Amino acid sequence: MPTLLAQLLAAAPVVTDGAWGTQLQARGLAAGACAEEWNLTRPDEVEAVARAYVEAGSRVILSNTFGGNAIALARHGLADRVEELNRAGAALSRRAAAGAAWVFASLGPSGKLLLTGEVEEGALREAFRRQAGALAAGGADAIVVETMTDLEEARLAVAAAHETGLPVVGCMVFDAGPDQTRTIMGTTPAAAAAALVEAGADVIGANCGQGIAGFLPVCVQLRQATDRPLWLKANAGLPQVVDGRLVYDMQPEVFAALAQPLVRAGAAFIGGCCGTSPAFVAHLAAALGPTPS
């Protein structure tokens, strides 16, 4: 196990951070705009999001680089700025962490499907290698491959991140099937865990897709399938559409209470995804134990 992970896990569970997109939108990011561009145009706002999570009790924070691969950035005409945007994103989180938290930089999907031929395997592999290298150059302590629905794309991303030599977290979205424990493409937690470990993941997990109440069976199945540490970041329940916006009505204290069974089931890293905020992290930190100094 990488030294960093061993150090963190010595005082598990490890509270991570919450949602980034909604926090940036609250600061003025327009719907559909490129969040990663703010790493250069509005760096103070990006750093403020990261710092708010550290101050709330996050021992691990992500970075504003979820859509930072060349294929996703091409939709905004920014494919030629991968290195600049990702280095800046990792560096901003590192500055906000200020030695009080570790930076696990975010690497998300391309937004195109291998299955339908929208993108080729070689192009995906190169895009993820390019982004992972830039995140490492920006000072990331680890890389989180997250919100993946296609196991093959996830494998390519994890392998690319592994090439940097940094610890790698591999996460998929499990919100389909009769009991909502499969990906939309039918992959089980056990199949995902085996494939992602083989690709080089040091930590296996799940994020997004559904509210925290639905994460317990996913956690149980992941724990049965692998001895790797588990990483879980659930949504704040299911959203309602209000005036054209998604609104999550779960309260932070309820979320924190529902996180405790996940820890008992084997989760080592706990945070939030869509709809969560620094208030959720503060309640998690309080519920799951004191943050080590």
DRENRO-607679 format. One record per residue (C-alpha): x, y, z; chain; residue in one letter. Coordinates in pm, 1 decimal. Layout:
<nodes>
X  Y  Z  A  a $
...
</nodes>
This chain:
<nodes>
0.0  0.0  0.0  A  m $
133.0  349.5  -82.6  A  p $
272.2  531.7  221.0  A  t $
21.5  816.6  192.3  A  l $
-274.3  580.4  207.7  A  l $
-128.6  391.4  503.3  A  a $
-81.4  721.2  684.9  A  q $
-439.3  830.2  620.9  A  l $
-591.5  493.8  701.6  A  l $
-414.4  479.6  1035.7  A  a $
-688.5  718.8  1149.8  A  a $
-979.1  596.3  936.7  A  a $
-1249.6  676.8  850.6  A  p $
-1112.5  959.0  639.2  A  v $
-1354.1  1244.2  570.8  A  v $
-1317.4  1373.7  215.9  A  t $
-1497.5  1668.4  57.4  A  d $
-1835.5  1733.9  -102.3  A  g $
-1972.5  1858.8  -432.8  A  a $
-1777.0  2107.6  -640.7  A  w $
-2009.2  2193.6  -928.1  A  g $
-2292.0  2330.8  -717.6  A  t $
-2047.9  2525.0  -502.0  A  q $
-1898.7  2692.4  -809.3  A  l $
-2246.5  2761.7  -945.6  A  q $
-2331.7  2933.4  -617.8  A  a $
-2034.0  3158.0  -690.2  A  r $
-2155.6  3243.1  -1038.8  A  g $
-2057.3  2957.5  -1270.9  A  l $
-2322.7  2941.8  -1543.0  A  a $
-2497.0  2612.7  -1621.5  A  a $
-2315.1  2438.8  -1906.3  A  g $
-2004.6  2654.7  -1871.4  A  a $
-1658.7  2501.3  -1840.3  A  c $
-1582.0  2478.2  -1469.6  A  a $
-1214.2  2401.0  -1534.6  A  e $
-1166.3  2733.2  -1712.6  A  e $
-1222.0  2902.8  -1378.4  A  w $
-887.7  2761.8  -1265.4  A  n $
-738.0  3038.1  -1479.7  A  l $
-1010.4  3303.4  -1495.4  A  t $
-1153.9  3285.4  -1141.1  A  r $
-885.0  3109.9  -934.9  A  p $
-984.3  3282.2  -610.6  A  d $
-1334.8  3135.9  -633.0  A  e $
-1201.9  2786.0  -701.1  A  v $
-957.6  2809.1  -414.2  A  e $
-1238.0  2931.0  -187.9  A  a $
-1437.2  2612.0  -253.3  A  v $
-1139.9  2395.4  -165.3  A  a $
-1057.7  2598.3  144.0  A  r $
-1417.3  2581.0  268.9  A  a $
-1396.8  2202.1  265.9  A  y $
-1065.2  2200.7  450.5  A  v $
-1206.0  2435.5  713.3  A  e $
-1512.6  2211.1  747.6  A  a $
-1293.4  1911.4  833.7  A  g $
-1195.3  1742.3  506.4  A  s $
-870.6  1549.8  536.1  A  r $
-878.4  1489.4  160.1  A  v $
-1000.2  1737.6  -101.3  A  i $
-1042.3  1696.2  -474.3  A  l $
-968.9  1950.1  -747.2  A  s $
-1165.4  2144.3  -1006.1  A  n $
-1049.8  1915.1  -1286.9  A  t $
-1334.7  1665.0  -1328.9  A  f $
-1387.7  1750.4  -1697.8  A  g $
-1024.4  1829.7  -1764.9  A  g $
-946.6  1570.0  -2032.2  A  n $
-895.8  1686.6  -2389.5  A  a $
-1208.0  1514.5  -2521.1  A  i $
-1437.1  1683.7  -2267.5  A  a $
-1258.2  2017.6  -2297.8  A  l $
-1296.8  2011.4  -2676.7  A  a $
-1666.6  2089.1  -2628.6  A  r $
-1557.9  2426.7  -2493.8  A  h $
-1278.2  2483.5  -2745.7  A  g $
-1014.5  2422.5  -2478.1  A  l $
-855.2  2093.4  -2581.8  A  a $
-520.3  2265.5  -2632.0  A  d $
-511.2  2386.7  -2270.0  A  r $
-522.7  2052.1  -2086.9  A  v $
-187.3  2093.0  -1916.6  A  e $
-247.7  2451.3  -1809.7  A  e $
-596.5  2393.1  -1670.9  A  l $
-511.8  2073.7  -1482.6  A  n $
-184.4  2198.0  -1336.1  A  r $
-366.8  2506.7  -1213.1  A  a $
-654.7  2304.2  -1068.6  A  g $
-427.4  2076.5  -870.0  A  a $
-214.2  2368.0  -753.5  A  a $
-516.5  2565.9  -632.6  A  l $
-637.2  2276.0  -418.2  A  s $
-286.4  2222.3  -287.3  A  r $
-261.6  2588.1  -187.1  A  r $
-602.0  2574.6  -18.1  A  a $
-504.5  2255.5  166.7  A  a $
-208.4  2440.8  319.0  A  a $
-74.4  2124.0  475.3  A  g $
-401.9  2049.2  655.4  A  a $
-539.7  1812.6  388.9  A  a $
-422.7  1599.5  98.4  A  w $
-513.2  1665.2  -264.4  A  v $
-668.3  1374.8  -454.4  A  f $
-712.9  1530.6  -797.9  A  a $
-1031.9  1456.9  -989.6  A  s $
-1030.8  1280.0  -1327.1  A  l $
-1373.7  1220.9  -1479.9  A  g $
-1513.3  1058.1  -1794.5  A  p $
-1479.1  1185.8  -2149.0  A  s $
-1850.4  1216.4  -2211.4  A  g $
-1824.9  996.6  -2521.2  A  k $
-1903.6  626.3  -2556.9  A  l $
-1659.1  356.5  -2662.0  A  l $
-1947.7  117.5  -2719.0  A  l $
-2103.6  326.2  -2996.2  A  t $
-1775.5  425.5  -3155.6  A  g $
-1802.2  790.9  -3053.0  A  e $
-1442.7  767.6  -2934.1  A  v $
-1161.2  519.3  -2987.8  A  e $
-968.5  342.5  -2715.4  A  e $
-638.9  496.3  -2822.3  A  g $
-780.6  847.8  -2804.4  A  a $
-919.1  786.3  -2456.6  A  l $
-594.5  639.2  -2333.3  A  r $
-396.0  938.7  -2459.5  A  e $
-645.2  1189.0  -2318.9  A  a $
-629.6  1035.1  -1972.5  A  f $
-250.8  1006.2  -1978.9  A  r $
-222.2  1371.2  -2071.0  A  r $
-456.4  1482.8  -1794.9  A  q $
-305.8  1256.8  -1529.1  A  a $
42.4  1381.3  -1610.1  A  g $
-70.4  1742.0  -1575.3  A  a $
-238.0  1671.3  -1241.1  A  l $
79.8  1514.0  -1110.7  A  a $
280.3  1812.1  -1236.4  A  a $
41.8  2043.6  -1051.0  A  g $
124.4  1878.8  -719.0  A  g $
-157.3  1628.8  -668.0  A  a $
-92.2  1374.6  -393.1  A  d $
-318.1  1114.7  -557.2  A  a $
-568.8  1086.2  -842.0  A  i $
-938.1  997.5  -816.0  A  v $
-1093.5  844.1  -1126.4  A  v $
-1461.5  910.1  -1059.3  A  e $
-1818.5  899.4  -1190.9  A  t $
-1737.4  628.4  -1445.1  A  m $
-2020.4  423.7  -1597.5  A  t $
-1823.5  231.0  -1863.0  A  d $
-1586.3  -21.2  -1707.6  A  l $
-1349.8  -13.3  -2005.0  A  e $
-1321.4  365.0  -1989.7  A  e $
-1263.5  340.1  -1615.6  A  a $
-987.8  83.3  -1671.6  A  r $
-813.5  310.1  -1921.0  A  l $
-835.2  606.8  -1686.0  A  a $
-706.1  412.4  -1384.2  A  v $
-418.2  270.7  -1586.6  A  a $
-324.0  619.5  -1706.2  A  a $
-335.3  756.7  -1352.3  A  a $
-130.8  461.5  -1225.9  A  h $
146.4  549.8  -1471.9  A  e $
211.3  872.5  -1278.1  A  t $
325.8  673.3  -974.9  A  g $
66.6  843.6  -752.8  A  l $
-190.7  649.2  -549.3  A  p $
-509.4  594.0  -750.9  A  v $
-874.5  572.5  -647.5  A  v $
-1108.8  405.5  -898.8  A  g $
-1481.6  485.0  -865.6  A  c $
-1788.0  394.0  -1065.2  A  m $
-2154.8  494.0  -1053.0  A  v $
-2379.8  214.5  -927.4  A  f $
-2743.9  316.5  -966.0  A  d $
-2903.3  61.0  -1199.7  A  a $
-3046.6  -289.7  -1186.9  A  g $
-3322.7  -427.7  -963.1  A  p $
-3145.9  -321.3  -644.0  A  d $
-2947.6  -27.2  -788.6  A  q $
-2613.6  -199.3  -734.9  A  t $
-2501.5  -211.9  -1098.5  A  r $
-2371.7  48.5  -1337.3  A  t $
-2599.1  160.2  -1617.5  A  i $
-2408.1  -85.2  -1839.3  A  m $
-2471.0  -374.8  -1602.1  A  g $
-2133.9  -397.9  -1427.0  A  t $
-2148.9  -533.2  -1071.6  A  t $
-1939.2  -399.2  -782.8  A  p $
-1744.7  -727.4  -781.0  A  a $
-1662.0  -707.8  -1152.6  A  a $
-1565.9  -342.9  -1122.3  A  a $
-1342.2  -404.7  -822.5  A  a $
-1154.5  -688.5  -994.3  A  a $
-1099.5  -494.3  -1315.2  A  a $
-994.0  -170.2  -1149.9  A  l $
-750.4  -342.0  -913.1  A  v $
-596.6  -514.7  -1213.4  A  e $
-567.0  -176.3  -1388.0  A  a $
-376.3  -31.5  -1092.7  A  g $
-628.1  112.6  -845.9  A  a $
-512.7  128.7  -483.5  A  d $
-858.8  224.5  -355.1  A  v $
-1195.5  114.8  -496.6  A  i $
-1520.9  298.4  -464.3  A  g $
-1849.5  442.9  -576.3  A  a $
-1974.5  795.9  -618.3  A  n $
-2276.8  987.2  -744.6  A  c $
-2580.5  819.5  -899.9  A  g $
-2804.5  793.0  -595.5  A  q $
-2856.2  910.2  -241.3  A  g $
-2652.5  784.3  49.1  A  i $
-2927.7  547.7  167.2  A  a $
-2869.2  336.2  -144.2  A  g $
-2493.7  307.7  -96.2  A  f $
-2498.1  44.7  179.3  A  l $
-2555.2  -260.4  -45.7  A  p $
-2295.1  -128.3  -288.5  A  v $
-2047.7  -91.2  -3.0  A  c $
-2120.6  -442.4  121.8  A  v $
-2064.7  -593.1  -222.1  A  q $
-1742.3  -399.5  -274.2  A  l $
-1614.5  -511.6  67.2  A  r $
-1687.4  -873.1  -21.6  A  q $
-1507.5  -838.0  -354.0  A  a $
-1180.7  -671.0  -255.5  A  t $
-942.6  -607.1  31.7  A  d $
-856.6  -261.5  -105.2  A  r $
-970.8  41.3  98.3  A  p $
-1318.2  163.1  -0.8  A  l $
-1408.9  518.5  -105.5  A  w $
-1773.8  632.4  -105.1  A  l $
-1918.2  970.7  -203.6  A  k $
-2297.2  966.4  -223.8  A  a $
-2543.0  1230.7  -335.5  A  n $
-2755.9  1424.9  -88.2  A  a $
-3061.3  1213.7  -157.7  A  g $
-3266.0  1248.0  -474.6  A  l $
-3316.1  1595.3  -622.4  A  p $
-3639.0  1772.2  -707.5  A  q $
-3670.8  2015.0  -997.6  A  v $
-3765.6  2358.8  -863.7  A  v $
-3784.2  2652.6  -1105.4  A  d $
-3570.7  2461.4  -1352.3  A  g $
-3301.7  2382.1  -1095.4  A  r $
-3214.1  2058.8  -916.5  A  l $
-3272.2  2099.6  -545.2  A  v $
-3154.3  1846.4  -285.8  A  y $
-3351.5  1857.4  38.1  A  d $
-3156.5  1610.3  254.7  A  m $
-3020.6  1774.0  567.8  A  q $
-2648.7  1742.4  655.8  A  p $
-2717.2  1575.2  990.1  A  e $
-2927.7  1305.5  821.8  A  v $
-2653.7  1243.7  566.1  A  f $
-2394.9  1210.5  843.2  A  a $
-2611.8  961.7  1033.8  A  a $
-2651.1  748.5  720.1  A  l $
-2273.9  751.7  668.7  A  a $
-2208.8  562.3  990.0  A  q $
-2347.6  226.5  863.4  A  p $
-2120.3  263.8  560.5  A  l $
-1818.6  287.5  787.6  A  v $
-1932.3  -19.3  978.4  A  r $
-1966.5  -199.9  644.4  A  a $
-1606.4  -121.5  555.6  A  g $
-1587.4  225.4  401.6  A  a $
-1256.5  397.1  477.0  A  a $
-1303.3  723.3  285.3  A  f $
-1637.3  904.9  321.0  A  i $
-1753.1  1224.6  152.7  A  g $
-2034.3  1367.1  -53.4  A  g $
-2119.1  1415.1  -418.1  A  c $
-2402.8  1610.1  -582.4  A  c $
-2598.9  1832.7  -348.4  A  g $
-2351.6  1821.7  -61.0  A  t $
-2158.7  2117.6  78.6  A  s $
-1910.1  2214.5  350.4  A  p $
-2196.6  2183.8  601.0  A  a $
-2227.0  1814.4  511.5  A  f $
-1854.3  1768.4  564.8  A  v $
-1869.2  1940.4  902.3  A  a $
-2145.4  1702.5  1014.5  A  h $
-1953.7  1402.6  878.6  A  l $
-1640.9  1507.6  1066.6  A  a $
-1839.0  1547.5  1386.8  A  a $
-2021.1  1216.7  1346.3  A  a $
-1723.9  1005.1  1244.1  A  l $
-1471.1  1125.5  1497.5  A  g $
-1222.2  1403.1  1557.2  A  p $
-988.2  1509.6  1280.0  A  t $
-629.6  1416.9  1371.8  A  p $
-395.4  1712.5  1420.3  A  s $
</nodes>
